[in-house]
């Protein structure tokens, strides 16, 4: 049963104390995320008043912050993104491949998010491209959607990318070459190439001075210490796993809907916030996905949530291969020709927000909650003068 508690409530009750304790350690992006979530769907952001034409019911609808880290603001963005992806799905099996990093690399990543997360994306994409292009395996160019997650169920730092890859690719002769039934690419081969490519890029970043080291990892800032830090990582197996193919395009979209616009913790997992402590549900994957309850001090809960605030402009969903943005239209046309299928027909997108919302989600914003009649806007509410909104909203 849902408690009704939201991340915004925790921020409103304990955010000021947390800001005071952090001082200058709180980054500008983190501060903006806190402010956006606190003001989301409140008078601070303004809104409008609606009235039912049939029964006269009146309600106030406040504006959303639209920040990509806000638990309440992902629904429409997710629905629009999925609608765009549906037009690109192919009638072939799709595989789910996950690339992770060892804990010593994750520790570096926490202090160097743009660099390490970018390496994670590029090393994973290059690994799939190189192995798929090898005639010993597939001998074709494939495509990939990669989604960055940087947290685990307990809100600890756990960077990894979820990749959705079609089971085949476009061969040099422009024919479609399918993977073996139920098998994508050899995981051990993927893992070892991924490890090598990642460590090469990591060493290059160190050599060019792109990495920072402070706190617990300050000691590895020297070249000899950094080399010693990496040496054990060259010997261990890096975790890469590929799941069984999805059952079809609907299963692919259902999966993407769960993962693409996910934030560190959903409001539905929160249980209570009493006496300065927050309790929430989490799933322990090491205990066969057993559901457990974790209790954290409010400031520790906020600190963990803010660890997952991404740098400004950082893209956490990326496309590679024949799905890369630069040449997606041209290459998808070649893929469809190889599969002998037609491109899906598209219609003009509705301009009105309410029409678009209804089309994408199947739910109407115009229906009266009391009688089912039609709600119409009767007044605009300006932003509250008592609050100052962040000057820049991050909707990516």
Residue pairs with C-beta under 8 A, 6 or more apart in sequence:
2 267
2 268
3 270
3 271
3 272
5 267
5 270
5 271
5 272
5 273
6 71
6 72
6 267
6 270
7 37
7 70
7 71
7 265
7 267
7 270
7 305
8 37
8 38
8 40
8 72
9 273
10 270
10 273
10 278
10 298
10 301
10 302
11 34
11 37
11 38
11 302
12 38
13 273
13 298
14 273
14 276
14 298
14 299
14 302
15 34
15 38
15 302
17 299
18 298
18 299
18 302
18 303
19 26
19 31
19 34
21 299
26 306
27 309
29 309
29 310
29 311
29 312
29 394
30 306
30 309
32 67
32 390
32 392
32 394
33 67
33 69
33 70
33 306
33 309
33 394
34 302
34 306
35 389
35 390
36 65
36 67
36 69
36 70
36 389
36 390
36 393
36 394
37 65
37 67
37 69
37 70
37 71
39 45
39 65
39 387
39 389
40 64
40 65
40 67
40 70
40 72
40 73
41 47
41 62
41 63
41 64
41 65
41 72
42 62
42 384
42 387
43 62
43 381
43 384
43 387
44 383
44 384
44 386
44 387
44 389
45 62
45 63
45 64
45 65
45 383
45 389
46 62
46 63
46 380
46 381
46 382
46 383
46 384
47 60
47 61
47 62
47 63
47 380
47 381
48 60
48 61
48 377
48 379
48 380
48 381
49 58
49 59
49 60
49 61
49 377
49 378
49 379
49 380
49 381
50 58
50 59
50 60
50 61
50 375
50 376
50 377
50 378
51 57
51 58
51 375
51 376
51 378
52 58
52 368
52 370
52 371
52 373
52 374
52 375
52 376
53 373
53 374
53 375
53 376
54 368
54 371
54 373
54 374
55 368
55 370
55 371
55 373
57 368
57 369
57 370
57 371
57 373
57 375
58 378
59 369
59 375
60 381
62 381
64 70
64 72
64 73
65 73
65 393
66 73
66 77
66 393
66 395
67 73
67 393
67 394
67 395
68 74
68 77
68 261
68 263
68 310
68 316
68 394
68 395
68 396
69 263
69 264
69 308
69 309
69 310
69 394
70 263
71 263
71 265
71 266
71 267
72 267
74 261
74 262
74 263
75 361
76 356
76 357
76 360
76 361
77 261
77 395
78 257
78 260
78 261
79 357
79 360
79 361
80 356
80 360
81 260
81 261
81 317
82 253
82 256
82 257
82 260
83 360
85 145
85 253
85 256
86 249
86 253
86 344
87 343
87 344
87 346
88 323
88 328
88 332
89 249
89 252
89 253
90 166
90 335
90 336
90 339
90 341
91 249
91 339
91 341
92 166
92 167
92 168
92 176
92 178
92 339
93 166
93 167
93 179
93 245
93 246
94 164
94 165
94 166
94 167
94 245
94 246
94 249
94 252
95 164
95 165
95 166
95 167
95 179
95 184
95 242
95 243
95 244
95 245
95 246
96 162
96 163
96 164
96 242
96 243
96 246
96 255
97 128
97 162
97 163
97 165
97 184
97 190
97 240
97 241
97 242
97 243
98 160
98 161
98 162
98 163
98 239
98 240
98 241
98 242
98 243
99 120
99 123
99 124
99 127
99 160
99 161
99 163
99 194
99 238
99 240
100 158
100 159
100 160
100 238
100 239
100 240
101 109
101 116
101 120
101 159
101 160
101 198
101 238
102 233
102 236
102 238
104 229
104 232
104 233
105 116
105 198
105 202
105 233
106 157
106 158
106 159
107 216
107 217
108 116
108 202
108 211
108 213
108 217
109 116
109 117
109 120
109 150
109 157
109 159
110 157
110 307
111 212
111 213
111 214
111 215
111 217
112 205
112 210
112 211
112 212
113 150
113 310
113 311
113 314
114 311
114 314
115 205
115 210
115 211
116 159
116 202
117 148
117 150
117 159
117 310
117 314
119 198
119 201
119 202
119 205
120 148
120 159
120 160
120 161
120 198
121 146
121 148
121 161
121 318
122 197
122 201
123 194
123 197
123 198
123 201
124 146
124 161
124 163
124 194
125 144
125 146
125 318
125 320
125 321
126 197
127 190
127 193
127 194
127 197
127 240
128 142
128 144
128 163
128 165
128 185
128 190
128 320
128 321
129 141
129 142
129 320
129 321
130 193
131 137
131 138
131 185
131 186
131 189
131 190
131 193
132 138
132 140
132 141
132 142
132 169
132 185
133 139
133 140
133 141
137 185
137 186
137 189
138 168
138 169
138 177
138 179
138 185
139 171
139 172
139 177
140 168
140 169
140 170
140 171
140 172
140 176
140 177
141 169
141 170
141 321
141 322
142 165
142 166
142 168
142 169
142 170
142 321
142 322
143 165
143 166
143 169
143 319
143 320
143 321
143 322
143 323
143 324
143 331
143 335
144 163
144 164
144 165
144 319
144 320
144 321
144 323
145 163
145 164
145 165
145 256
145 317
145 318
145 319
145 323
146 161
146 162
146 163
146 317
146 318
146 319
146 320
147 161
147 162
147 163
147 164
147 256
147 259
147 260
147 316
147 317
148 159
148 160
148 161
148 316
148 317
149 158
149 159
149 160
149 161
149 162
149 259
149 262
150 157
150 158
150 159
150 160
150 307
150 308
150 310
151 157
151 158
151 264
151 265
151 304
151 307
151 308
152 158
153 282
153 283
153 284
153 285
154 282
154 294
155 264
155 265
155 282
155 296
155 301
155 304
155 305
155 307
156 304
157 307
162 259
164 252
164 255
164 256
165 184
167 178
167 179
167 184
167 245
168 176
168 177
168 178
168 179
169 176
169 177
169 321
169 322
170 176
170 177
170 322
170 331
170 334
170 335
170 338
171 177
174 334
174 337
174 338
175 338
176 335
176 338
176 339
179 185
182 244
182 245
184 242
184 245
185 242
187 240
187 241
187 242
188 237
190 240
190 242
191 237
191 238
191 239
191 240
192 238
194 238
194 240
195 233
195 234
195 237
195 238
198 238
199 230
199 233
199 234
202 230
203 230
205 211
206 223
206 226
213 219
213 220
213 221
219 225
220 226
220 228
220 229
246 252
246 255
260 317
263 308
264 304
264 305
264 307
264 308
265 280
265 305
269 280
269 281
269 282
270 278
270 279
270 280
271 279
271 280
271 281
271 293
272 278
272 279
273 279
273 298
276 297
276 298
277 295
277 296
277 297
277 298
278 295
278 296
278 297
278 298
278 301
279 293
279 294
279 295
280 293
280 294
280 296
280 301
281 291
281 292
281 293
281 294
282 291
282 292
282 293
282 294
283 289
283 290
283 291
283 292
284 290
284 291
284 292
296 304
310 316
312 394
313 396
315 396
316 396
319 325
319 328
322 328
322 331
322 332
322 334
322 335
323 331
323 332
324 331
332 343
333 343
336 342
336 343
349 356
350 356
350 359
354 364
354 365
354 366
357 363
357 364
357 365
358 364
358 365
358 366
365 375
366 374
366 375
366 376
367 373
367 374
367 375
368 374
368 375
383 389
